[in-house]
Amino acid sequence: MEKVIIIMGSKSDKEHCDKIIETLSKLKISTQSHVASAHKTPLKVLEILRKINKTANAVIITVAGRSNALSGFVDANTHLPVLACPPYSEKFAGLDILSTIRMPSGVAPMLVLEPESVALAAAKILALTSASLKKRIIDYQNKIKENI
């Protein structure tokens, strides 16, 4: 069964995560959410990752704003794909995403800014090993095209 694990840096990221979960639900992908901060609760993040790393077929989505250490920290401690989806902040004119773009060697979270788009990207990764999910994605995209 396909699974997406969402790790948000704080409870204030829940509304952003709900938009991701809504799209994943439309694609019939199960989700699991956690709240843990790379800055404030790094040991909790590592404990979550110990459990997640035993999962064979999953994608991790990280949601953290400001200085997004969470995405790089998670990616550096897992073999699974990590998609960063930081919430947009008017406060810094969006420039806080720079902390997600620039990563050290060996650390490669992928950045997708829109909640619906990050859900679709996660689904496409999972669809590499699931023909039924591939069909659900094609149907989902066709519905969007029909609405246009």
GIGI-V299230 format. One record per helix or strand of 3 or more residues. SS is the DSSP state (h for helix, s for strand). FROM is the first residue (numbers start at 1). TO is the last residue. Records with the same first field share a line. If there is no record, write none. Layout:
SS = FROM-TO ; FROM-TO
This chain:
s = 3-8 ; 30-35 ; 58-63 ; 82-84
h = 11-26 ; 42-52 ; 69-76 ; 90-92 ; 95-101 ; 115-127 ; 131-147
